[in-house]
């Protein structure tokens, strides 16, 4: 091989390495910035909680629109779409890196009833939801309570991983034997009584 060809290969390898490093830095920076903006970093749901959450969703025989608020890396949204094939599952995520990865996963493992949207779920209408699934944090649940009461129709289900809707009485609480002793809270709009 000529020295010029070897130099071109070395230069191409350097460009690829610099590009990959730049993309990694941009992705990590994006996650940090959006974690600060959202007040929480994208955190995948544990396997045991996912299994319990899917069992709960299936047991209530949901048949309409399912919204996952903060769909992160997309694993739960995809599994909800597979477990509830008669439902349209819509995952909302505003952080670019997890959203792009979830889109890539959805392209590799497609589900016709799954739609992933890059948007802040606080600006999305929940009026068509039959089921809302979330794994957020206490302040978000406080703000979502107002949104739920304003937008969700009577009879809609809300399933929250770990964090309760403040002031709402759950119709079911499932304790999950995972590392964190997670709780899953289930509410039905119009049946859950507001306790304050």
Secondary structure as a PSIPRED ss2 file (coil, helix, strand):
# PSIPRED VFORMAT (PSIPRED V4.0)

   1 X C   1.000  0.000  0.000
   2 X C   1.000  0.000  0.000
   3 X H   0.000  1.000  0.000
   4 X H   0.000  1.000  0.000
   5 X H   0.000  1.000  0.000
   6 X H   0.000  1.000  0.000
   7 X H   0.000  1.000  0.000
   8 X H   0.000  1.000  0.000
   9 X H   0.000  1.000  0.000
  10 X H   0.000  1.000  0.000
  11 X H   0.000  1.000  0.000
  12 X H   0.000  1.000  0.000
  13 X H   0.000  1.000  0.000
  14 X H   0.000  1.000  0.000
  15 X H   0.000  1.000  0.000
  16 X H   0.000  1.000  0.000
  17 X H   0.000  1.000  0.000
  18 X H   0.000  1.000  0.000
  19 X H   0.000  1.000  0.000
  20 X H   0.000  1.000  0.000
  21 X H   0.000  1.000  0.000
  22 X H   0.000  1.000  0.000
  23 X H   0.000  1.000  0.000
  24 X H   0.000  1.000  0.000
  25 X H   0.000  1.000  0.000
  26 X H   0.000  1.000  0.000
  27 X H   0.000  1.000  0.000
  28 X H   0.000  1.000  0.000
  29 X H   0.000  1.000  0.000
  30 X H   0.000  1.000  0.000
  31 X H   0.000  1.000  0.000
  32 X H   0.000  1.000  0.000
  33 X H   0.000  1.000  0.000
  34 X H   0.000  1.000  0.000
  35 X H   0.000  1.000  0.000
  36 X H   0.000  1.000  0.000
  37 X H   0.000  1.000  0.000
  38 X H   0.000  1.000  0.000
  39 X C   1.000  0.000  0.000
  40 X C   1.000  0.000  0.000
  41 X C   1.000  0.000  0.000
  42 X C   1.000  0.000  0.000
  43 X C   1.000  0.000  0.000
  44 X C   1.000  0.000  0.000
  45 X C   1.000  0.000  0.000
  46 X C   1.000  0.000  0.000
  47 X H   0.000  1.000  0.000
  48 X H   0.000  1.000  0.000
  49 X H   0.000  1.000  0.000
  50 X H   0.000  1.000  0.000
  51 X H   0.000  1.000  0.000
  52 X H   0.000  1.000  0.000
  53 X H   0.000  1.000  0.000
  54 X H   0.000  1.000  0.000
  55 X H   0.000  1.000  0.000
  56 X H   0.000  1.000  0.000
  57 X H   0.000  1.000  0.000
  58 X H   0.000  1.000  0.000
  59 X H   0.000  1.000  0.000
  60 X C   1.000  0.000  0.000
  61 X C   1.000  0.000  0.000
  62 X C   1.000  0.000  0.000
  63 X C   1.000  0.000  0.000
  64 X C   1.000  0.000  0.000
  65 X E   0.000  0.000  1.000
  66 X E   0.000  0.000  1.000
  67 X E   0.000  0.000  1.000
  68 X E   0.000  0.000  1.000
  69 X E   0.000  0.000  1.000
  70 X C   1.000  0.000  0.000
  71 X C   1.000  0.000  0.000
  72 X C   1.000  0.000  0.000
  73 X C   1.000  0.000  0.000
  74 X C   1.000  0.000  0.000
  75 X H   0.000  1.000  0.000
  76 X H   0.000  1.000  0.000
  77 X H   0.000  1.000  0.000
  78 X H   0.000  1.000  0.000
  79 X H   0.000  1.000  0.000
  80 X H   0.000  1.000  0.000
  81 X H   0.000  1.000  0.000
  82 X H   0.000  1.000  0.000
  83 X H   0.000  1.000  0.000
  84 X C   1.000  0.000  0.000
  85 X C   1.000  0.000  0.000
  86 X C   1.000  0.000  0.000
  87 X C   1.000  0.000  0.000
  88 X E   0.000  0.000  1.000
  89 X E   0.000  0.000  1.000
  90 X E   0.000  0.000  1.000
  91 X E   0.000  0.000  1.000
  92 X E   0.000  0.000  1.000
  93 X E   0.000  0.000  1.000
  94 X C   1.000  0.000  0.000
  95 X C   1.000  0.000  0.000
  96 X H   0.000  1.000  0.000
  97 X H   0.000  1.000  0.000
  98 X H   0.000  1.000  0.000
  99 X H   0.000  1.000  0.000
 100 X H   0.000  1.000  0.000
 101 X H   0.000  1.000  0.000
 102 X H   0.000  1.000  0.000
 103 X H   0.000  1.000  0.000
 104 X H   0.000  1.000  0.000
 105 X H   0.000  1.000  0.000
 106 X H   0.000  1.000  0.000
 107 X H   0.000  1.000  0.000
 108 X H   0.000  1.000  0.000
 109 X C   1.000  0.000  0.000
 110 X C   1.000  0.000  0.000
 111 X C   1.000  0.000  0.000
 112 X C   1.000  0.000  0.000
 113 X C   1.000  0.000  0.000
 114 X E   0.000  0.000  1.000
 115 X E   0.000  0.000  1.000
 116 X E   0.000  0.000  1.000
 117 X E   0.000  0.000  1.000
 118 X E   0.000  0.000  1.000
 119 X C   1.000  0.000  0.000
 120 X C   1.000  0.000  0.000
 121 X H   0.000  1.000  0.000
 122 X H   0.000  1.000  0.000
 123 X H   0.000  1.000  0.000
 124 X C   1.000  0.000  0.000
 125 X C   1.000  0.000  0.000
 126 X C   1.000  0.000  0.000
 127 X C   1.000  0.000  0.000
 128 X C   1.000  0.000  0.000
 129 X E   0.000  0.000  1.000
 130 X E   0.000  0.000  1.000
 131 X E   0.000  0.000  1.000
 132 X E   0.000  0.000  1.000
 133 X E   0.000  0.000  1.000
 134 X E   0.000  0.000  1.000
 135 X C   1.000  0.000  0.000
 136 X C   1.000  0.000  0.000
 137 X C   1.000  0.000  0.000
 138 X H   0.000  1.000  0.000
 139 X H   0.000  1.000  0.000
 140 X H   0.000  1.000  0.000
 141 X H   0.000  1.000  0.000
 142 X H   0.000  1.000  0.000
 143 X H   0.000  1.000  0.000
 144 X H   0.000  1.000  0.000
 145 X H   0.000  1.000  0.000
 146 X H   0.000  1.000  0.000
 147 X H   0.000  1.000  0.000
 148 X H   0.000  1.000  0.000
 149 X H   0.000  1.000  0.000
 150 X H   0.000  1.000  0.000
 151 X H   0.000  1.000  0.000
 152 X C   1.000  0.000  0.000
 153 X C   1.000  0.000  0.000
 154 X C   1.000  0.000  0.000
 155 X C   1.000  0.000  0.000
 156 X C   1.000  0.000  0.000
 157 X E   0.000  0.000  1.000
 158 X E   0.000  0.000  1.000
 159 X E   0.000  0.000  1.000
 160 X E   0.000  0.000  1.000
 161 X E   0.000  0.000  1.000
 162 X C   1.000  0.000  0.000
 163 X C   1.000  0.000  0.000
 164 X C   1.000  0.000  0.000
 165 X C   1.000  0.000  0.000
 166 X C   1.000  0.000  0.000
 167 X C   1.000  0.000  0.000
 168 X E   0.000  0.000  1.000
 169 X C   1.000  0.000  0.000
 170 X C   1.000  0.000  0.000
 171 X C   1.000  0.000  0.000
 172 X E   0.000  0.000  1.000
 173 X E   0.000  0.000  1.000
 174 X E   0.000  0.000  1.000
 175 X E   0.000  0.000  1.000
 176 X C   1.000  0.000  0.000
 177 X C   1.000  0.000  0.000
 178 X C   1.000  0.000  0.000
 179 X C   1.000  0.000  0.000
 180 X C   1.000  0.000  0.000
 181 X C   1.000  0.000  0.000
 182 X C   1.000  0.000  0.000
 183 X E   0.000  0.000  1.000
 184 X E   0.000  0.000  1.000
 185 X E   0.000  0.000  1.000
 186 X E   0.000  0.000  1.000
 187 X E   0.000  0.000  1.000
 188 X E   0.000  0.000  1.000
 189 X C   1.000  0.000  0.000
 190 X C   1.000  0.000  0.000
 191 X C   1.000  0.000  0.000
 192 X C   1.000  0.000  0.000
 193 X C   1.000  0.000  0.000
 194 X E   0.000  0.000  1.000
 195 X C   1.000  0.000  0.000
 196 X C   1.000  0.000  0.000
